[in-house]
Every structure is written in C-alpha cells, then in structure tokens.
Amino acid sequence: MTPSAITTTEEETKEVPSAAAPSTESAAVEMEPLIPGLPDEVAEQCLLHLPFPYQALARSVSSAWNRALSSSAFLRAKSELYATLSLPYLFVFAFHPTTLRLQWQALDPRTRRWFVLPPMPLPAGGGAPLCPPAFACTALPHRGEIYVLGGMRSDTETPLRTLVAYRAATNSWSTAAPMTTPRSFFAAGAIGGRIFAAGGGDGGISAVECYDPAADRWSPAAGMRCGMARYDAAVVGRRMYVTEGWRWPFYASPRAGVYDADRDAWEDMSEGMREGWTGASAVVGDRLLVVTDYGDGRVKAYDAGSDAWQKVEGGGVPLELKRPYAVSGAEGAIYVAGTGLEVAVGTVVVEEEGGKGRLRVAWRVVKGPPAFADLVPCYSQVLYV
C-alpha cells in the first residue's frame, strides 16, 4: 500500500447495533480483511510502517483499518517502533509577520516534502493575536511528541499558563494541565521524559516547575539563583543550560545557569561557555553547538576540557538562508530553518587530524515552497516518526 492510495474521505455514519443483538452488518465488518489476500497480522505490519502522517489519514480508508489503527495494541507497537527507527522529520513552528497567524509544518528531509499540521489549540478568550516568540517549545523526539508552553497576548502583554501537546502517532494536538506560573520568553527543556519550565518575563521569575506527561501534573523544582528571560536553552544529557545571551549595547556580561536534574539544583555556567554562547543552539549527539547570530552564521562547538568554543570546519550556514533562524539538532545533523522555510541540513562528522578529532559540517539546502515565502520560523524540533 502506498501513501498515494490513501484518501481522506469520511466514513458514512452508521447506526451502532446493540450489544445484545449484533447485526449481520457488524459481523461482516469484523470479518473484513485489512488487505485482501494477506493475513491480518501481515497487513498490520504493513500499516505499522506507513510513513508519517499517513497513519492518521488511513483510518478513513475502511472500518477495518480504522479499528486496527485505533487499537491499543497497534498504538503500543507503533511506540516501540518509533523507539528503534531513526527517521527524523523536522517540525517548524512559523508565523506570518503581518497577521501573526501561527502555523506548524513538518519536513521529510529524504523526500523534501512538507506536511501541514492540524491547527494548534490556542488559549480561549480575547481574540487578540499571540506573540509567537513568547512561547517556549520542547520535545520528546523518540516518543514523537512536541510541547508548546506559555506565551503572551500581543495586546495586553499578559503571560499565559497554557500547555499543548502534539503527538505524531495520531497527528493531533491536545490541551494538557496548565503551568502553575504564567510565563512568556522563558526556557523549556525535556530531561528523562519530563518537561521543565524556567524563568521568563523580564527576568523577574526564578521559579521552576516540572511536568510529568504520564500523570498530566506539574510539580515544583529547584528555583533558579536569579530570574532570567530566555535567549537560548539546551539540554545535554541530564543537564539544562539556560542563557540570556549577549544583547546590545553589551554593557554587562550575560547571566546564565545550569540545572542538574539528578541533584535538582542549579549552578553557575562556566565563564567560557557563557561568554561564547552567541547564537542559537543545537545538540548533536552529546555535543552542544551554536549557529552564531552574526557574520556568516558559522557553527562552533563547546569543548568542556578547555571551556571554550571551537570552530566547526566546513563554512557557515548557506547564504541563501535569511534570518531569523530556527535551529535544532539530531544524531549526526544540524537543521537550520530560515525565512520562507528554506532549510539547511548540515551533516556533522568528526575528522581525525594529528591525533585529534575536529568537527566538520557539510551543508545541503532544501528549498521552501513558494507558498511559504512570507513565513518566519520561530522554533523547530526534530521528531523520529
């Protein structure tokens, strides 16, 4: 079965027969094969390997497909498959600069095809547009989940407590338990399957809270040593790094902190990391990289041994990409989305030179469709779907 064979027509509404007297029609549905000529267990494996986002659409093909794709056993098998396959898709949160209309798009880097996601549920009331950069965004990549937190109304500058979750398995959004503290322009990161929210506003919020997706519940975590507004944040292993970054007129060194999830404690960021963090970050494997905000957008990697940022060979982001950038990383690659959703995919490799390993990045560009020309990227996340 190929994706082109899948349609999005709706099933006819049928009267549900009573449990006491099953109809001949319902019995026929139970007997209907998933794919004629194949045993159902083989057909289920075929359905399991349908690429994103066609599994959600495939429910409309037939009652038998809808029943199989909706079963708890199928969803468990799909989760297990997601944990073992390395099929990264790039999800980009973008907006129109004039209308502030929000939009999520997903890119398959192999086929260079884009898929529009369903509309993200927005906070009720007011009707005023939201400020896109005020949200925070993080993901559980191998679970195929994105979490969008907080935000701010553009008319009143009121921070929000909202949490919405996207699940690639169903290609759908849902509203989750709101944060305890309203936040905008704050840091978020995922550690050990839990979501952490820290700082926000004009830097006056030091409270930190942790969300457990399984329980749909927030709980307090160790507070920051000083409140910070987010410039950038990254999670490497069990530690979340948060920095306010350099800002004009550069009259003071940026504030920064590091959260250790194992100790539930904050510590100061090392001087070399803090002073050299001058761009948007991406975590590739266990390496922290940044794409610099100035010049040719070169890439540099942090070296803990020397507490310094080292240049990554291979050149900066291709010149055809226009700022602002939304940057994310995956195993072996860095993804940079620019205005118009032009995407540069950088393959990161280690080259041995004089007994030392040096990083090099090789770029290729995925052109954005003409319809995306006015879209500005705000965040991006890599999911394995």
N, C-alpha and C positions, 0 to 999 in steps of 0.2 A: 504493500500500500504506500503510495507516495503522497506528500502533502497536497499536491495539486488535486488529488481525488477527494479531498475533504471539503465539504461545503458548510456554510453557516446557516442553512435553512432551519427553521424551528420545527419541532415535532408537533404533530396535531395533538390537541388536548383530548385526552380520553378519560371517560368515567372510570374511576377506580373500583373494581369489583370488591364485594365484601369478602372478608377472610373466611366466612362460614360457607360461602358458595363460590369458589373460584370459577371464573368463566373459561370457556374454551379458548377465547382470545388471549387471556393471560397465560394459559398453559402453553399456547403456541409461542408466545413471546419467550417463555422460559426455555423452550426447545430450540429457539432460533440460534443458529451458529453465529459466532462472531465474524468469521470469514469463511464462506462456503468452501468446503474441500479441505479445511485444516482442522485438526483437533483444537478445542478451545484453549488448552494450555499452551500450544504453539502460537495461536492467534494472540493470546495475551502478551507473549514475549514480543511479538511484532508491535503491538500497541504500546508496550513499555518503552520501545526505542523510537517512537515518534519524536521528532525534534520539537523543541520549544518554538512557537507557542501552540503547536497544533494539537497537543493532547487535550487542552481545554476546549478547542473548537470541535474536536472529534466526537464529543458527546452528542452532537446533533445529527450524526450520521444515521444512527438507528437506536432503538430502545435497548438492544443487546449491548451496543458499545457504551451507551450512557450508563447502564447498570455495571458493566465491567470497570469502566474508568472511574466510577464513583465509589467503588467498594473499598473498604478499609484495607483489605489485603493488597489490592493494587497500589494504594497510596503508600503503604509500608514498603512494598517492593520498589516503588519509584524513589522513595527517600534513600533506600540502601544503594540504589543505582547511582543517584546523584553523588553519594559519598565516595564512589570509586571512579567515576568518569571525570576526565579533565577536559570539559568542553566549555571554555569561558565565553560568555556573552557580556558585552559592555552595555550597561544601563545608564542613560544620561537623563538628568533632571534639568530641563531647559525652560526658558520663558521668553515671551515676546516683549521687547524693551518698551514698547508703547502701551500695549494693553495690559501688561503683566500677566497675561494668560499663561498658566503653568501647563507643562506637558512632559510626559515621560516617554522616551524612546529606547528601544533595545536593538543593538547591532550584533549580528553574527559576523565576526571578523573573517570567517572562512568563505562565506558566500557573499559578503559585503551587502547583505540585505538588512533593512531596518524594519522593525515591527513597532507599531504604536501600542502603548499600554492603555488599559482602561483608565478613565479619569480618576485621579486621586481624590478621595473624600476630603472635603475642606471643612473647617470649623463653621458651624451654623451661626447665623445671625449677622446683622450689619450689612452684608452685601459688598463691603469695601474690598478692594483687591489686597492681596497679601504681598509682603515684601519677600521676594524669593531668597536673597542671600541670608535672611534672618533664620531660616530653617537650619536644622542640623540633620545630617544623614549618615547612616552607617549600615552595615550589612553582616549577615552570616552567610558567606559565599557558598560553602558546601551544603548548606541547607536551602539555598535558593531563596533567601529572604532579605528584604530591604526594610529598614525602619526610618521613617521621617518624623522628626520630633520638633516640637515648639513652633516658632515662627512669630510673626508680628504683623498686625494690621497696619497698612500704609497710611491710613487717615488719622488714627489716634496714637500710633506707635505703641500699641498695647501688646505686650508679650503674651504668648499662648502656652497652654499646658498640653496641647494635642500630641498624641502618638498614633500614627497609622502604619500598618504593616502590609507589605506586598509579598505574595508567595507565588513563585514561578510555577509551582506544581499545579496550581489552579488558575494562574494568570488573573489574580483578583486581589483587591485591596480589602482591608478590614480595619475598623477602628478598635484600638486597644485602650487599656487603662491609662488615663492621663497622668502626666507627671505631677508630683506634689508642688513643685515650684514653677510658675510661668517663666519661660526663658526665650530669649532671642539672641542671635550672634554668640552661640555657645559651642562647646566641644562635645562630641559624642564619639564613642568607640565601643567595639564588641570585644569582650575578653571572656573566654571559656563559655561561650553560649549565652552570656548575659550582656545587656546594653547599659553603658554608663553615660550619664549626662553631667557636665561640669561647667561651672562659670556661667557667663552670659551678661547681656545688657551692656552697660558702660563700664563693666569691670567690678560692679558692686556686689556680685553674687559669688560667694565662696562655697555654698552648699553643693554637695554631690549626691546623686541618687542612682540606684541600680535597678534595672528592670529584669525580671525573670519571665521570659516568654511562656514557659510551661505553666506557670501559676497566674500569669497576667497580673502581676503585682509589682509595685515599686517599693523599695526599702532604702534607708539612708546608708551612705558610705562615708568614709573619712572625708572631711571637708578640706578644701584647698587652703594653702597657707595664706594666699591672698586671692581675692576675686579677680578674674580675668575675662575680658572679651576675647572671643576666638579670632585668631588669624589663621592658624592651621593646627591640626592634631593628627596623630598617627599612633597605631598600636603595633608594637613589635613584641611578639611572644606574650608575656603576661604583664606588660607594662604599657601604659598610655602616656604619650608625650604631648604636651599642650604648650603652645607658644603664642604670644601676642604679635611677634614678628616686628621687623623694622618698619617704622612709619615716618613719613615726613612730618616735622623737619629734623628727625633723628637727634632730638635733644636729650634722649635718655635711652639707656640700654633696655631692650625688651624684657618684659617679665616672662617667666616660663616655669613649668613644673612637670614632675613625673609621678604618675600614680602607679604604685606596685600593688597589684591585685592580691598577691599571696600574703602580703603584710597588711593590706588595707590601710596604706599610709602613703603620704606624699613626701617627696624630697625635691631638692633643688635640681634643676637641669644643669649639666656641666657647662662651663663657660664656652668651650669651643663649639658645642652643639648649639647653644643658644645664640651666639654671635653669628654663626654661619648659616643659620636657618633662614634663608632669604627667598623662599619660594613655596610652591605647592608640593606636598609630599606624596610619595608612593612607596609602598612596602612591597619589595620583590623578594620572595623567599623570606630570609631573615635579615635582609638589608634595607636600611632606610635611605631613600633617595629623595632629592628635591629637584624640581624644574624651576630655575631661577626666574624671578619676576621681571628682570631687567635684561637688556642686551639681547643676545641671540637665543635666549631660553636654553642655555646649556644645562646639562644634567650633572649633578655631583652626588657623591655617596658619603655617608658618615662613617668614619673609622674610629671605633671606640678606643683602640690601642693608643692612637696619637691624639684623641679628642679633637679631630679636625675633619673637614670636608675635603674629599679628594675628587678631582675632576674625572668624569667618566668620558673616555675617548669615544670618537665617532660623530662628534658635532652636536649642535643644539637641535631643538625642535625645528622641523622643516619650515621654511619661511612662509609657505602658503597658508599656514595656520595663523589665524588672527586671534589676539587676546580679546577677552579673558579666557584662561584655560581652566578646564576641569580635569584633574589628574587622578589616576588610580593605578594600582599595580596588581599583578598576579604572578604565579610561578613563571619566572623567566621573561616577563614582558612588562612594559610600562605603557599606559594608554593616556593620550593627551587629546581631549576634545576641545576644539576651538569654535569661534563664532561660525554659525552656519552648519554646525555639527560636522565640520571637517575633522577627521580623527587620524592622528599619527600613532602608529603601533611601533614601539621600539623593542626589539628583541635584545635582551641583556645577556651577555656572555662574559666568562672570565678567561682572560688570555694570560698565559704564563710568559713572564719576561724577566730574565735574570733571577730566576728562583722566586719571583714574587708574582702574585696574581693581580692583574689590572682589569678593571671593568671596561667593556666597550658596548655601545648601543648601536644597532643598525635599524634605521627607520624605514617604514613604508607608510603611505598615506591612503586612507580610504576617503574618497570624496563624498561630501554630503549631497543629498538630493537637492535640486533647485528649490523645492518647497520649503526647505529648512533654512533658506538664505538669511532670514531675519531672526532666527532663534539664537539665543545666547545661553551657553551652558552654565549651570550653577554648581552641580555636583555630578559625580559619576561613580559607579560601583561595578565591580566585576562579580558576576554570579556564575556558578557552574551548574548549567541546566542541560 
